Amino acid sequence: MSTDRPPGASDRGTGWAHGGGPEPTTPSPGGPARRRIAIVAGGVVAVLVVVLVVLLVGGGDGDDRRRLQATGSTQGVPDASGVGRLGSRAALVQLRRRMRPEDTVSDISLTSFHAVASMISPSGGGRTLAITDMPDGDVDVDGDGTTGGSTGLDGDVPGAELDVDAPARLLAAVLRAVGPETRPRILEISARSTDDAGDRSGGLEWKIDVGSVSDEGTWIGDEHGRHVLRPSDGMPAPPEGSRGPALPPDGVNASSLVRPTALRAGLDAVGERPGATGGVTFVRVEPKELYVSFVQPLGSPDAEGLERIRTRTFTVDAAGGIEVDEVLRRARRSEDGVGVPIAAIDPDAPLRALRTIGRREGRDAAAEVRAVEFRAPGTFSGASTGWELELRDGKRLSTWTAKPDGRGVRSGTDG
């Protein structure tokens, strides 16, 4: 018999450590006990794995409630309440379980102690789902949705597609915006169906109402709780990973869309949208909003030289949300021109022109900018092409013009 060691063989338990002879075969007194311990340990591990899976995936209502009972608060907002980061999700999970596949969501209301969802059936009938005792209450159903006729409500999001994490994302964004030292009083988190086109459309617009602890007011987000801003002044919530308090868009500050990096991001986002086709004829940039208009001829001119022309205007807010408006009309192409590719818009041009004005006038023109507008060459008959800049110094409004690259700055009329 060969005593060569097999490849990869170990000395342990083979006899190779004892000169090649076999080890004694007498069983160790502790062997069976060790096997029993190993079996028990394996069972414990299996149970722990199951528990972990349940916690991660989500168990029944009782599991959700027990987890909520052991939570604390985030920046003063109780996690388990209907407007908390965990309670809001648990409420939507409960409501979604009772939503029928054919129904769509019209609106939702979450407060500290209740959650209500209004559903619309294909026939137009209504159905209300409600939890009146958060977090321990069950879902009550009012109506069967079979009543004919219209409820006057709209619903575009099927219940199965409801994003149960949207309220928590919205809340987190608002807490970043108000700053870590603020303890806001959250009155309600709600959602409504919206028919606007764009990120805040074809679904729900979420809203959060903050009490009078400080001047936070109302904040809105899209159907996933993203692109969060305060409508009263267009102030965007800080992105994830950053801290507030946030700044209202003004001049070329960190929230302003006039900043080259923000303007470039906005133009790129528009350029990637379906429907951003044709040439860009007009761009207007305000600190809190960006407007980009595309013109696209449809078909050939008729005997009178008129043709169908589609104008799409994309509106981008300081939080990155996009809405779309479309107009179809008959006109001569020469009246609107064909525009320029969106890649031809120079996002550095407005700030370049503002700095030139500042040097000439000895003023902080960038801080005074109210809006800048771009008109593509060959469009808007009789209007200047390139950039036009509006500045306000107190009550004094002044206008300036610049070439498409922001150079060749000239003074307009003062008012």
C-alpha positions, 0 to 999 in steps of 0.5 A: 500500500502506498503511503503517498499523501493524496493531493490536498489531504490533511493531517487531521483525522487521517493518520498521516500525522502518526507515521502513516498508520491508521488511527484508532477506531474507538469512538470518542465519548463526546461524539454523540453529544457533539452531534446533538449540539451540532443539530440543535445549533443548525436548527437555531441558525435556520430559525434565525434565518427565517426571522431575518427574512420575515423582517426584511420582506415583511410579515403579517399585520401583527409583525408590522405592528410589533415592529412599530411598537419598538421604534423611536422618532426621527427629528422629533417625528414619531417613526410609528405614527401615520406620518412617520417613516415606518408608520406611513409605510406600514399604513400603505402596505395595509391599504394596498393589500385591500386594493383591487387590481382593477382600481386606481388611486385617486387620493390618499391622506395620512395623519398621525392616527389615520390613513385613508385612500380613495379608489376609482373603479373602471366604471367610475364608482368610488371605494374608500379604504380607511384605517382609523386607529394607527398603528393597530387598526384594521382596514375598513372598506366603504363602497364597492366601486360598482356604482355607475357614473363618475365620482368627479375624481381621477385616478391613474395609478393602479393600487398594485403600483402604489409606492409605499416608500414615497411618504418616507422619502418625502419626509426624509427630504423635508427633514433635510431641508429644515435642518437637523436642529428643527423639530417640525410638526407634521400635520398631514402627508397626502397624495392626489392624482395629477394629469400634468405631463412629466415627472409629477404626472401620470400618477400621484403628487405627494404633499406634506404639510408642516405646522407652524413650528417654523416657516416650512409650510407645504412641500411636494414630491412626485409619485415616488416621493422624489424631486421635493420642493417648497412651491411657495418659493421653489426651494428644493430639498437638499439631495440625499447625503447632504444637510440643510437648511436649504436655500431658496433659489436666488441669483446664482446661489447653490439652489439656482438654475442659473448656475452653469452646473445646474443649467447644464443638468437641466438641459441634459435632463430635458434632452433625454426625455421622450418627445424632446424632438425638433429644434430649440427655439426658446429657453428661459432660465429663472433661479427656480425654473427652466423653460425649454421650447421645441418646435417640430413641423408635422407634415408638408405645407398646404397650398397656403404655405401653412403646416401643422407645427407642434410646440413642446415646452418642458418646465424643470424646477430646482428639484429636478422635476419636469412637466411638459406642455404641448400645443399644436397649431397651423402656421408658417415655419418661417414664423417660428424657425427651426431652432437649434439642437439642445446641445448647442445651448451654452450653459456657461453663457449666462454667467459669463455675461453676468460677470461682464456686466458686473465688471463694467458696472461695478455691481454684483450682477449675478446676485441681481439676475431675475431671468435670462432668455435665449432665442435661437437665430432665425426665430421670433421675427423682429426679436434679438437672437442670443441671450437677453438678461433681466437684472433688478437692483431694488426697484430698478430693472435693466436689460442686457443682451449677449451673443449665444456664447455669452460674449458681446454684452450690450446694454438694453433699456433701463426701466 
